[in-house]
Amino acid sequence: MRTRTEDRDSCLVLKSSVGVHKVHMSEIIYIEALNRKIIYYLRNNSQITCVEKFASVCDQLLQHPEFLLAHRSFLVNMNYIRRIDAADLYLANGKCLPLAQRRISEIKTLPCFSNGGIHMSEFVSLLGLINYGFVLFFGIVMSLYLADIHFEDNKIPYIITILALGAIQLLSYLMMGENLLYKCYPLLIHLPLVLLIRFAFHRNIYIATISVLSAYLMCTPRKWFGTLAAFFSTAVRL
């Protein structure tokens, strides 16, 4: 089914299996190419699925400056971009999409971000990374302490552990991006800490596991408040 433009500067008429839809371009958050179908994600949380070549959609919508081909399968309305990191793009509806590296510098030069929008996004990302660093430091120190490994007797192992795991996190962030880093956190931090306490400090595996889980459980209330604040912050921006 074809997708055509009506009122070129403002509207699209989309033909789907359930009928014909007139959609303002400003209502489109992003468009995804999936299994030979095109899915339009709208501001009212609805979706419209059409059968159309993604290349044709791109040719049509990239004529409008507010749309960006963020990835080979995603076309994004830049008015809904809230922040970017090394490999991901975060939208106002909470979605996280992959971002081609070559697009980052292009986004930063766009007029819609030149008045401080992207700088605020980078500031928010910086605060998130600082918070991440504090949680990492607290989790490592508290895990070792709960396993009865005191700093006074193990200063060098403490410092080496913090620096090593911090370096792993930094490299992972640069290679994978913020979103994937958070998803892999248990594998990158929890598991190495458990193994370290078990084999380097010769603690029982149960003690090692409980110490790590208990330490990071102490960070949970902070995450609840952070999630709640982020939710209301996003709602206000919308």
GROMACS elastic network, one bead per residue, 0.5 to 0.9 nm:
[ bonds ]
;  ai    aj funct       b0    kb
    1    14     6  0.87292   500
    1    15     6  0.62792   500
    1    16     6  0.71645   500
    1    17     6  0.87000   500
    1    50     6  0.67892   500
    1    51     6  0.53093   500
    1    52     6  0.60155   500
    2    14     6  0.75911   500
    2    15     6  0.66251   500
    2    16     6  0.89772   500
    2    50     6  0.81710   500
    2    51     6  0.73841   500
    2    52     6  0.61380   500
    2    53     6  0.88193   500
    3    12     6  0.76601   500
    3    13     6  0.65489   500
    3    14     6  0.52678   500
    3    15     6  0.63604   500
    3    50     6  0.80240   500
    3    51     6  0.86380   500
    3    52     6  0.70041   500
    3    56     6  0.86043   500
    3    57     6  0.75762   500
    4    12     6  0.64121   500
    4    13     6  0.58465   500
    4    14     6  0.68823   500
    4    15     6  0.86629   500
    4    60     6  0.85113   500
    5     8     6  0.55516   500
    5     9     6  0.87520   500
    5    10     6  0.88357   500
    5    11     6  0.65937   500
    5    13     6  0.60697   500
    5    14     6  0.85289   500
    5    60     6  0.81112   500
    6     9     6  0.82001   500
    6    10     6  0.77752   500
    6    11     6  0.55324   500
    6    12     6  0.54200   500
    6    13     6  0.62121   500
    6    22     6  0.84751   500
    7    10     6  0.57215   500
    7    11     6  0.54641   500
    7    12     6  0.75136   500
    8    11     6  0.61989   500
    8    12     6  0.75392   500
    9    25     6  0.82086   500
    9    64     6  0.80176   500
   10    23     6  0.84425   500
   10    24     6  0.55206   500
   10    25     6  0.55898   500
   10    26     6  0.74088   500
   11    22     6  0.67093   500
   11    23     6  0.54802   500
   11    25     6  0.54736   500
   11    26     6  0.83948   500
   12    21     6  0.80184   500
   12    22     6  0.57523   500
   12    23     6  0.51874   500
   12    24     6  0.62290   500
   12    25     6  0.66931   500
   13    20     6  0.67949   500
   13    21     6  0.55557   500
   13    23     6  0.62428   500
   13    24     6  0.87821   500
   14    19     6  0.84056   500
   14    20     6  0.57047   500
   14    21     6  0.50458   500
   14    22     6  0.63391   500
   14    23     6  0.74014   500
   14    48     6  0.80306   500
   14    49     6  0.87951   500
   14    50     6  0.72483   500
   15    18     6  0.80285   500
   15    19     6  0.60049   500
   15    21     6  0.63661   500
   15    22     6  0.89380   500
   15    48     6  0.88082   500
   15    49     6  0.84940   500
   15    50     6  0.63392   500
   15    51     6  0.83321   500
   16    19     6  0.53862   500
   16    20     6  0.62311   500
   16    21     6  0.77478   500
   16    48     6  0.69984   500
   16    49     6  0.59606   500
   16    51     6  0.72322   500
   17    20     6  0.84157   500
   17    49     6  0.77968   500
   17    50     6  0.72396   500
   17    51     6  0.86545   500
   21    48     6  0.82468   500
   23    26     6  0.83679   500
   23    27     6  0.68685   500
   23    28     6  0.78180   500
   23    42     6  0.88107   500
   24    27     6  0.54017   500
   24    28     6  0.72530   500
   25    28     6  0.54303   500
   25    29     6  0.86740   500
   25    77     6  0.84912   500
   26    29     6  0.77493   500
   26    42     6  0.88958   500
   26    43     6  0.84436   500
   26    66     6  0.89241   500
   26    77     6  0.79159   500
   26    79     6  0.82748   500
   27    41     6  0.85371   500
   27    42     6  0.54251   500
   27    43     6  0.52177   500
   27    44     6  0.77429   500
   28    31     6  0.75696   500
   28    40     6  0.67200   500
   28    41     6  0.59855   500
   28    43     6  0.61950   500
   28    76     6  0.82397   500
   28    77     6  0.66139   500
   28    80     6  0.89801   500
   29    40     6  0.78204   500
   29    41     6  0.57178   500
   29    42     6  0.54001   500
   29    43     6  0.60276   500
   29    75     6  0.88735   500
   29    76     6  0.63039   500
   29    77     6  0.52875   500
   29    78     6  0.81001   500
   29    79     6  0.80298   500
   29    80     6  0.61407   500
   29    81     6  0.87605   500
   29    91     6  0.79235   500
   29    92     6  0.82954   500
   29    93     6  0.81168   500
   30    39     6  0.85131   500
   30    40     6  0.63443   500
   30    41     6  0.55066   500
   30    42     6  0.73401   500
   30    67     6  0.85863   500
   30    74     6  0.69393   500
   30    75     6  0.55927   500
   30    77     6  0.56595   500
   30    78     6  0.87535   500
   30    80     6  0.85072   500
   30    91     6  0.88744   500
   31    38     6  0.68691   500
   31    39     6  0.56063   500
   31    41     6  0.60473   500
   31    42     6  0.88735   500
   31    73     6  0.81742   500
   31    74     6  0.56708   500
   31    76     6  0.63322   500
   31    77     6  0.84916   500
   32    37     6  0.82301   500
   32    38     6  0.57618   500
   32    39     6  0.51670   500
   32    40     6  0.66847   500
   32    41     6  0.80133   500
   32    54     6  0.84477   500
   32    73     6  0.56894   500
   32    75     6  0.65457   500
   32    76     6  0.87331   500
   33    36     6  0.67188   500
   33    37     6  0.58439   500
   33    39     6  0.64782   500
   33    53     6  0.85098   500
   33    54     6  0.61712   500
   33    72     6  0.84784   500
   33    73     6  0.50324   500
   33    74     6  0.65479   500
   33    75     6  0.86022   500
   34    37     6  0.52356   500
   34    38     6  0.62597   500
   34    39     6  0.73467   500
   34    73     6  0.74803   500
   35    38     6  0.82894   500
   36    51     6  0.68172   500
   36    52     6  0.73642   500
   36    53     6  0.72633   500
   36    54     6  0.81183   500
   37    49     6  0.66780   500
   37    50     6  0.58380   500
   37    52     6  0.63120   500
   37    53     6  0.77136   500
   37    54     6  0.80646   500
   38    48     6  0.81524   500
   38    49     6  0.56340   500
   38    50     6  0.51627   500
   38    51     6  0.60259   500
   38    52     6  0.62316   500
   38    53     6  0.76519   500
   38    54     6  0.67451   500
   38    57     6  0.85770   500
   39    47     6  0.65366   500
   39    48     6  0.56570   500
   39    50     6  0.64360   500
   39    51     6  0.88200   500
   40    46     6  0.83595   500
   40    47     6  0.54775   500
   40    48     6  0.50713   500
   40    49     6  0.63490   500
   40    50     6  0.81515   500
   41    44     6  0.85498   500
   41    45     6  0.68021   500
   41    46     6  0.62655   500
   41    48     6  0.68635   500
   41    49     6  0.89760   500
   42    45     6  0.54858   500
   42    46     6  0.54714   500
   42    47     6  0.60903   500
   42    48     6  0.81060   500
   43    46     6  0.72712   500
   43    93     6  0.77330   500
   44    47     6  0.87822   500
   45    93     6  0.81953   500
   52    55     6  0.85990   500
   52    56     6  0.73664   500
   52    57     6  0.74392   500
   53    56     6  0.53381   500
   53    57     6  0.66071   500
   53    58     6  0.88502   500
   54    57     6  0.50295   500
   54    58     6  0.61553   500
   54    59     6  0.85841   500
   54    73     6  0.79755   500
   55    58     6  0.50817   500
   55    59     6  0.61344   500
   55    60     6  0.85947   500
   56    59     6  0.50802   500
   56    60     6  0.62086   500
   56    61     6  0.86919   500
   57    60     6  0.51321   500
   57    61     6  0.60903   500
   57    62     6  0.82211   500
   57    75     6  0.88964   500
   58    61     6  0.52876   500
   58    62     6  0.55125   500
   58    63     6  0.83678   500
   58    67     6  0.88998   500
   58    68     6  0.88803   500
   58    69     6  0.75660   500
   58    75     6  0.72845   500
   59    62     6  0.56960   500
   59    63     6  0.68934   500
   60    63     6  0.60071   500
   60    64     6  0.80858   500
   61    64     6  0.55744   500
   61    65     6  0.84559   500
   61    66     6  0.87218   500
   61    67     6  0.64700   500
   61    68     6  0.86370   500
   61    75     6  0.85962   500
   62    65     6  0.66802   500
   62    66     6  0.79954   500
   62    67     6  0.56457   500
   62    68     6  0.66302   500
   62    69     6  0.77027   500
   62    75     6  0.86227   500
   63    66     6  0.88631   500
   63    67     6  0.80342   500
   64    67     6  0.60423   500
   64    68     6  0.89035   500
   65    68     6  0.76530   500
   65    78     6  0.87131   500
   66    76     6  0.81757   500
   66    77     6  0.55802   500
   66    78     6  0.54280   500
   66    79     6  0.67128   500
   66   112     6  0.84606   500
   67    70     6  0.89924   500
   67    75     6  0.66425   500
   67    76     6  0.54795   500
   67    78     6  0.59052   500
   67    79     6  0.85198   500
   68    71     6  0.87614   500
   68    74     6  0.85015   500
   68    75     6  0.56499   500
   68    76     6  0.52004   500
   68    77     6  0.64641   500
   68    78     6  0.66149   500
   68   103     6  0.85925   500
   68   107     6  0.84902   500
   69    72     6  0.69285   500
   69    73     6  0.80570   500
   69    74     6  0.61116   500
   69    76     6  0.63125   500
   69    99     6  0.89689   500
   69   100     6  0.88298   500
   69   103     6  0.81799   500
   70    73     6  0.80536   500
   70    74     6  0.58409   500
   70    75     6  0.59494   500
   70    76     6  0.64154   500
   70    89     6  0.81672   500
   70    97     6  0.81869   500
   70    98     6  0.73205   500
   70    99     6  0.52592   500
   70   100     6  0.60312   500
   70   103     6  0.64826   500
   70   104     6  0.88428   500
   71    74     6  0.50910   500
   71    75     6  0.71261   500
   71    76     6  0.89827   500
   71    97     6  0.82750   500
   71    98     6  0.64273   500
   71    99     6  0.55981   500
   71   100     6  0.54535   500
   71   103     6  0.85275   500
   72    75     6  0.81182   500
   72   100     6  0.82575   500
   74    97     6  0.77916   500
   74    98     6  0.82844   500
   74    99     6  0.88983   500
   76    79     6  0.86352   500
   76    80     6  0.79866   500
   76    81     6  0.81355   500
   76    91     6  0.89659   500
   77    80     6  0.59386   500
   77    81     6  0.73851   500
   78    81     6  0.51903   500
   78    82     6  0.87457   500
   78    91     6  0.87386   500
   78   107     6  0.83688   500
   78   112     6  0.77596   500
   79    82     6  0.83520   500
   79    92     6  0.88665   500
   79   112     6  0.71774   500
   80    90     6  0.85570   500
   80    91     6  0.54550   500
   80    92     6  0.52476   500
   80    93     6  0.79391   500
   80   238     6  0.86939   500
   81    84     6  0.78556   500
   81    89     6  0.71034   500
   81    90     6  0.60164   500
   81    92     6  0.62184   500
   82    89     6  0.78819   500
   82    90     6  0.56475   500
   82    91     6  0.52750   500
   82    92     6  0.58134   500
   82   117     6  0.79864   500
   82   118     6  0.78149   500
   82   120     6  0.89590   500
   82   121     6  0.62737   500
   82   234     6  0.88304   500
   83    88     6  0.86660   500
   83    89     6  0.62242   500
   83    90     6  0.53152   500
   83    91     6  0.72318   500
   83   117     6  0.85940   500
   83   118     6  0.67285   500
   83   120     6  0.82998   500
   83   122     6  0.67924   500
   83   124     6  0.80901   500
   83   125     6  0.75357   500
   84    87     6  0.76174   500
   84    88     6  0.58208   500
   84    90     6  0.60196   500
   84    91     6  0.89833   500
   84    99     6  0.82381   500
   84   104     6  0.78245   500
   84   118     6  0.82729   500
   84   121     6  0.72065   500
   84   122     6  0.74913   500
   84   125     6  0.80817   500
   85    88     6  0.54891   500
   85    89     6  0.66673   500
   85    90     6  0.85106   500
   85    99     6  0.86398   500
   85   104     6  0.84719   500
   85   122     6  0.80617   500
   85   125     6  0.75142   500
   85   177     6  0.63889   500
   85   178     6  0.65617   500
   85   179     6  0.87387   500
   86    89     6  0.87588   500
   86    99     6  0.81752   500
   86   101     6  0.75114   500
   86   104     6  0.82053   500
   86   173     6  0.75419   500
   86   174     6  0.63395   500
   86   175     6  0.78278   500
   86   176     6  0.75597   500
   86   178     6  0.71862   500
   87    97     6  0.87595   500
   87    98     6  0.61397   500
   87    99     6  0.52989   500
   87   100     6  0.69172   500
   87   101     6  0.67247   500
   87   104     6  0.87930   500
   87   173     6  0.89592   500
   87   174     6  0.83196   500
   87   175     6  0.80677   500
   87   176     6  0.65328   500
   87   178     6  0.74537   500
   87   179     6  0.83223   500
   87   180     6  0.89452   500
   88    96     6  0.64508   500
   88    97     6  0.56488   500
   88   100     6  0.81943   500
   88   176     6  0.89244   500
   88   177     6  0.63610   500
   88   178     6  0.72779   500
   88   179     6  0.69367   500
   88   180     6  0.88291   500
   89    95     6  0.83048   500
   89    96     6  0.56188   500
   89    97     6  0.51633   500
   89    98     6  0.61225   500
   89    99     6  0.57634   500
   90    93     6  0.84243   500
   90    94     6  0.66523   500
   90    95     6  0.59354   500
   90    97     6  0.65072   500
   90    98     6  0.89553   500
   91    94     6  0.54993   500
   91    95     6  0.53865   500
   91    96     6  0.64151   500
   91    97     6  0.80056   500
   92    95     6  0.73153   500
   92   234     6  0.64987   500
   92   235     6  0.84414   500
   92   237     6  0.77721   500
   92   238     6  0.68101   500
   93   234     6  0.78994   500
   93   235     6  0.89029   500
   93   238     6  0.83815   500
   94   231     6  0.88678   500
   94   234     6  0.80631   500
   96   179     6  0.76399   500
   99   102     6  0.84798   500
   99   103     6  0.70024   500
   99   104     6  0.76137   500
  100   103     6  0.55432   500
  100   104     6  0.73171   500
  101   104     6  0.57171   500
  101   105     6  0.81852   500
  102   105     6  0.67010   500
  102   106     6  0.73386   500
  103   106     6  0.50660   500
  103   107     6  0.61643   500
  103   108     6  0.87783   500
  104   107     6  0.52793   500
  104   108     6  0.64517   500
  105   108     6  0.51948   500
  105   109     6  0.65975   500
  106   109     6  0.55148   500
  106   110     6  0.67516   500
  107   110     6  0.53961   500
  107   111     6  0.89436   500
  107   112     6  0.89097   500
  107   113     6  0.76503   500
  107   118     6  0.86174   500
  108   111     6  0.84992   500
  108   113     6  0.64620   500
  108   114     6  0.73047   500
  108   118     6  0.66691   500
  108   119     6  0.89560   500
  109   112     6  0.86399   500
  109   113     6  0.71950   500
  109   114     6  0.66440   500
  110   113     6  0.56571   500
  110   114     6  0.62614   500
  111   115     6  0.73273   500
  112   115     6  0.70133   500
  112   116     6  0.88026   500
  112   117     6  0.72866   500
  112   118     6  0.85895   500
  113   116     6  0.59916   500
  113   118     6  0.50230   500
  113   119     6  0.77894   500
  114   117     6  0.66496   500
  114   118     6  0.70593   500
  114   119     6  0.82708   500
  115   118     6  0.80132   500
  115   119     6  0.83709   500
  116   120     6  0.60430   500
  116   121     6  0.85460   500
  117   120     6  0.53028   500
  117   121     6  0.63412   500
  117   122     6  0.87512   500
  118   122     6  0.61035   500
  118   123     6  0.84827   500
  119   122     6  0.50403   500
  119   123     6  0.61066   500
  119   124     6  0.86278   500
  120   124     6  0.61741   500
  120   125     6  0.85657   500
  121   124     6  0.50945   500
  121   125     6  0.62002   500
  121   126     6  0.85623   500
  122   126     6  0.60335   500
  122   127     6  0.85994   500
  123   127     6  0.62315   500
  123   128     6  0.85811   500
  124   127     6  0.51371   500
  124   128     6  0.62016   500
  124   129     6  0.87181   500
  125   129     6  0.62273   500
  125   130     6  0.86486   500
  126   129     6  0.51167   500
  126   130     6  0.61921   500
  126   131     6  0.85586   500
  127   130     6  0.50689   500
  127   131     6  0.61033   500
  127   132     6  0.84673   500
  128   131     6  0.50854   500
  128   132     6  0.60561   500
  128   133     6  0.86369   500
  129   133     6  0.61396   500
  129   134     6  0.86962   500
  129   178     6  0.87584   500
  130   133     6  0.50527   500
  130   134     6  0.63966   500
  130   135     6  0.87335   500
  131   134     6  0.51693   500
  131   135     6  0.62731   500
  131   136     6  0.85963   500
  132   135     6  0.51506   500
  132   136     6  0.61152   500
  132   137     6  0.86677   500
  133   136     6  0.50142   500
  133   137     6  0.61773   500
  133   138     6  0.85402   500
  133   166     6  0.79119   500
  134   137     6  0.51180   500
  134   138     6  0.60139   500
  134   139     6  0.84119   500
  135   138     6  0.50728   500
  135   139     6  0.58693   500
  135   140     6  0.84929   500
  135   216     6  0.81680   500
  135   219     6  0.71170   500
  136   139     6  0.52043   500
  136   140     6  0.62243   500
  136   141     6  0.86691   500
  136   162     6  0.83027   500
  136   165     6  0.84779   500
  136   166     6  0.76760   500
  136   189     6  0.82399   500
  136   216     6  0.89476   500
  137   140     6  0.53840   500
  137   141     6  0.62274   500
  137   142     6  0.84830   500
  137   162     6  0.67172   500
  137   166     6  0.83542   500
  138   141     6  0.53225   500
  138   142     6  0.58831   500
  138   143     6  0.83061   500
  138   215     6  0.79255   500
  138   216     6  0.83187   500
  138   219     6  0.86384   500
  139   142     6  0.52556   500
  139   143     6  0.58592   500
  139   144     6  0.85764   500
  139   212     6  0.73810   500
  139   215     6  0.54421   500
  139   216     6  0.55146   500
  139   218     6  0.85069   500
  139   219     6  0.80235   500
  140   143     6  0.51968   500
  140   144     6  0.63406   500
  140   145     6  0.86146   500
  140   158     6  0.84081   500
  140   161     6  0.78789   500
  140   162     6  0.68651   500
  140   165     6  0.88454   500
  140   189     6  0.85209   500
  140   193     6  0.74672   500
  140   212     6  0.78757   500
  140   215     6  0.78686   500
  140   216     6  0.87442   500
  141   144     6  0.53752   500
  141   145     6  0.61414   500
  141   146     6  0.86746   500
  141   151     6  0.84322   500
  141   158     6  0.74498   500
  141   162     6  0.81883   500
  141   215     6  0.84802   500
  142   146     6  0.59955   500
  142   147     6  0.84814   500
  142   211     6  0.78646   500
  142   212     6  0.78449   500
  142   214     6  0.85629   500
  142   215     6  0.53837   500
  142   216     6  0.82793   500
  143   146     6  0.53078   500
  143   147     6  0.63191   500
  143   148     6  0.89252   500
  143   149     6  0.86880   500
  143   193     6  0.78243   500
  143   194     6  0.87764   500
  143   197     6  0.86765   500
  143   208     6  0.80001   500
  143   210     6  0.86628   500
  143   211     6  0.50283   500
  143   213     6  0.78931   500
  143   214     6  0.74939   500
  143   215     6  0.52390   500
  143   216     6  0.79523   500
  144   147     6  0.51208   500
  144   148     6  0.66011   500
  144   149     6  0.51743   500
  144   150     6  0.71321   500
  144   151     6  0.84346   500
  144   158     6  0.81543   500
  144   193     6  0.85264   500
  144   197     6  0.72747   500
  144   208     6  0.85478   500
  144   211     6  0.72998   500
  144   212     6  0.78897   500
  144   215     6  0.88857   500
  145   148     6  0.51487   500
  145   149     6  0.51286   500
  145   150     6  0.56077   500
  145   151     6  0.76545   500
  145   211     6  0.81219   500
  146   149     6  0.72369   500
  146   150     6  0.87842   500
  146   207     6  0.85330   500
  146   208     6  0.87012   500
  146   210     6  0.85852   500
  146   211     6  0.52623   500
  146   212     6  0.80462   500
  146   214     6  0.82006   500
  146   215     6  0.75878   500
  147   150     6  0.85337   500
  147   197     6  0.75203   500
  147   203     6  0.73788   500
  147   207     6  0.63280   500
  147   208     6  0.63268   500
  147   210     6  0.84660   500
  147   211     6  0.56197   500
  147   212     6  0.83968   500
  148   203     6  0.89735   500
  149   152     6  0.89134   500
  149   153     6  0.77613   500
  149   154     6  0.71515   500
  149   197     6  0.86930   500
  149   201     6  0.78396   500
  150   153     6  0.58150   500
  150   154     6  0.62771   500
  150   155     6  0.82767   500
  150   158     6  0.89418   500
  151   155     6  0.51784   500
  151   156     6  0.86423   500
  151   157     6  0.86270   500
  151   158     6  0.67225   500
  152   155     6  0.59942   500
  153   156     6  0.88026   500
  154   157     6  0.54840   500
  154   158     6  0.61655   500
  154   159     6  0.87572   500
  155   158     6  0.51945   500
  155   159     6  0.62890   500
  155   160     6  0.86778   500
  156   159     6  0.51710   500
  156   160     6  0.60651   500
  156   161     6  0.84552   500
  157   160     6  0.51109   500
  157   161     6  0.59222   500
  157   162     6  0.85222   500
  158   161     6  0.52335   500
  158   162     6  0.62314   500
  158   163     6  0.86552   500
  159   162     6  0.52452   500
  159   163     6  0.61236   500
  159   164     6  0.84566   500
  160   163     6  0.52025   500
  160   164     6  0.58759   500
  160   165     6  0.84477   500
  161   164     6  0.52035   500
  161   165     6  0.60443   500
  161   166     6  0.82302   500
  161   193     6  0.86824   500
  161   196     6  0.88116   500
  162   165     6  0.54639   500
  162   166     6  0.58562   500
  162   167     6  0.84903   500
  163   166     6  0.50136   500
  163   167     6  0.60407   500
  163   168     6  0.86185   500
  164   167     6  0.51618   500
  164   168     6  0.62944   500
  164   169     6  0.87298   500
  165   169     6  0.62107   500
  165   170     6  0.86600   500
  165   188     6  0.79722   500
  165   189     6  0.70006   500
  165   192     6  0.85423   500
  165   193     6  0.89542   500
  166   169     6  0.51076   500
  166   170     6  0.62470   500
  166   171     6  0.87255   500
  167   170     6  0.50739   500
  167   171     6  0.61876   500
  167   172     6  0.84488   500
  168   171     6  0.52806   500
  168   172     6  0.60375   500
  168   173     6  0.85574   500
  168   188     6  0.75887   500
  168   189     6  0.89274   500
  169   172     6  0.50252   500
  169   173     6  0.60520   500
  169   174     6  0.86596   500
  169   181     6  0.77373   500
  169   185     6  0.86741   500
  169   188     6  0.74043   500
  169   189     6  0.83963   500
  170   173     6  0.50930   500
  170   174     6  0.63042   500
  170   175     6  0.86463   500
  171   174     6  0.51734   500
  171   175     6  0.61225   500
  171   176     6  0.83905   500
  172   175     6  0.51116   500
  172   176     6  0.56147   500
  172   177     6  0.72651   500
  172   178     6  0.86563   500
  172   180     6  0.87657   500
  172   181     6  0.64035   500
  172   188     6  0.87128   500
  173   176     6  0.53785   500
  173   178     6  0.57450   500
  173   179     6  0.87871   500
  173   180     6  0.81656   500
  173   181     6  0.59217   500
  174   177     6  0.59148   500
  174   178     6  0.83479   500
  176   179     6  0.78846   500
  176   180     6  0.58620   500
  176   181     6  0.62941   500
  177   180     6  0.58540   500
  177   181     6  0.60968   500
  177   182     6  0.88613   500
  178   181     6  0.50560   500
  178   182     6  0.63181   500
  178   183     6  0.88218   500
  179   182     6  0.54314   500
  179   183     6  0.65662   500
  179   184     6  0.89260   500
  180   183     6  0.50258   500
  180   184     6  0.61960   500
  180   185     6  0.85768   500
  181   184     6  0.52003   500
  181   185     6  0.60901   500
  181   188     6  0.84836   500
  182   185     6  0.51195   500
  182   186     6  0.84771   500
  183   186     6  0.76866   500
  183   187     6  0.88306   500
  184   187     6  0.54673   500
  184   188     6  0.61450   500
  184   189     6  0.85641   500
  185   188     6  0.50372   500
  185   189     6  0.57606   500
  185   190     6  0.72162   500
  186   189     6  0.54162   500
  186   191     6  0.62385   500
  186   192     6  0.87553   500
  187   190     6  0.60865   500
  187   191     6  0.53652   500
  187   192     6  0.72886   500
  188   191     6  0.66776   500
  188   192     6  0.66144   500
  188   193     6  0.88879   500
  189   192     6  0.55077   500
  189   193     6  0.60743   500
  189   194     6  0.86551   500
  190   193     6  0.52434   500
  190   194     6  0.62268   500
  190   195     6  0.87412   500
  190   209     6  0.84916   500
  190   212     6  0.64713   500
  190   213     6  0.76796   500
  190   216     6  0.87130   500
  191   194     6  0.51689   500
  191   195     6  0.62603   500
  191   196     6  0.85286   500
  191   209     6  0.85879   500
  191   212     6  0.87677   500
  192   195     6  0.51247   500
  192   196     6  0.59317   500
  192   197     6  0.85760   500
  193   197     6  0.61049   500
  193   198     6  0.84203   500
  193   208     6  0.78899   500
  193   209     6  0.85573   500
  193   212     6  0.69597   500
  194   197     6  0.53212   500
  194   198     6  0.60940   500
  194   199     6  0.86482   500
  194   205     6  0.74300   500
  194   207     6  0.88441   500
  194   208     6  0.51109   500
  194   209     6  0.55494   500
  194   210     6  0.88218   500
  194   211     6  0.82223   500
  194   212     6  0.65557   500
  195   198     6  0.50125   500
  195   199     6  0.59394   500
  195   200     6  0.77498   500
  195   205     6  0.80882   500
  195   208     6  0.76414   500
  195   209     6  0.87398   500
  196   199     6  0.55005   500
  196   200     6  0.51747   500
  196   201     6  0.68627   500
  196   202     6  0.85700   500
  196   208     6  0.84205   500
  197   200     6  0.57406   500
  197   201     6  0.50172   500
  197   202     6  0.64868   500
  197   203     6  0.59509   500
  197   204     6  0.83346   500
  197   205     6  0.80703   500
  197   207     6  0.85860   500
  197   208     6  0.55779   500
  197   209     6  0.86889   500
  198   201     6  0.59441   500
  198   204     6  0.60140   500
  198   205     6  0.55460   500
  198   206     6  0.87895   500
  198   207     6  0.82224   500
  198   208     6  0.58770   500
  198   209     6  0.86854   500
  199   203     6  0.71617   500
  199   204     6  0.89322   500
  199   205     6  0.88314   500
  200   203     6  0.82527   500
  202   205     6  0.87243   500
  203   206     6  0.82825   500
  203   207     6  0.64605   500
  203   208     6  0.63230   500
  204   207     6  0.51606   500
  204   208     6  0.62221   500
  204   209     6  0.86953   500
  205   208     6  0.50037   500
  205   209     6  0.61072   500
  205   210     6  0.85371   500
  206   209     6  0.51565   500
  206   210     6  0.60232   500
  206   211     6  0.83589   500
  207   210     6  0.52715   500
  207   211     6  0.59263   500
  207   212     6  0.86252   500
  208   211     6  0.52507   500
  208   212     6  0.63611   500
  208   213     6  0.87187   500
  209   212     6  0.53973   500
  209   213     6  0.61852   500
  209   214     6  0.84443   500
  210   213     6  0.52119   500
  210   214     6  0.58125   500
  210   215     6  0.83704   500
  211   214     6  0.52374   500
  211   215     6  0.60754   500
  211   216     6  0.87536   500
  212   215     6  0.51866   500
  212   216     6  0.63782   500
  212   217     6  0.84906   500
  213   216     6  0.53787   500
  213   217     6  0.59347   500
  213   218     6  0.87485   500
  214   218     6  0.64909   500
  215   218     6  0.54944   500
  215   219     6  0.74137   500
  216   219     6  0.52457   500
  216   220     6  0.70837   500
  217   220     6  0.52783   500
  217   221     6  0.82694   500
  218   221     6  0.70493   500
  218   222     6  0.82694   500
  219   222     6  0.55345   500
  219   223     6  0.65811   500
  220   223     6  0.50529   500
  220   224     6  0.63145   500
  220   225     6  0.88754   500
  221   224     6  0.50222   500
  221   225     6  0.64424   500
  221   226     6  0.85931   500
  222   225     6  0.53112   500
  222   226     6  0.61339   500
  222   227     6  0.86265   500
  223   227     6  0.59431   500
  223   228     6  0.84284   500
  224   227     6  0.52080   500
  224   228     6  0.61941   500
  224   229     6  0.86175   500
  225   228     6  0.50764   500
  225   229     6  0.60954   500
  225   230     6  0.85513   500
  226   229     6  0.51210   500
  226   230     6  0.60890   500
  226   231     6  0.85638   500
  227   230     6  0.50738   500
  227   231     6  0.61287   500
  227   232     6  0.87996   500
  228   231     6  0.51392   500
  228   232     6  0.64681   500
  228   233     6  0.85785   500
  229   232     6  0.53625   500
  229   233     6  0.60206   500
  229   234     6  0.86123   500
  230   234     6  0.60893   500
  230   235     6  0.85355   500
  231   234     6  0.53019   500
  231   235     6  0.62600   500
  231   236     6  0.87807   500
  232   236     6  0.61678   500
  232   237     6  0.86718   500
  233   236     6  0.52472   500
  233   237     6  0.64098   500
  233   238     6  0.88007   500
  234   237     6  0.51386   500
  234   238     6  0.62568   500
  235   238     6  0.51755   500
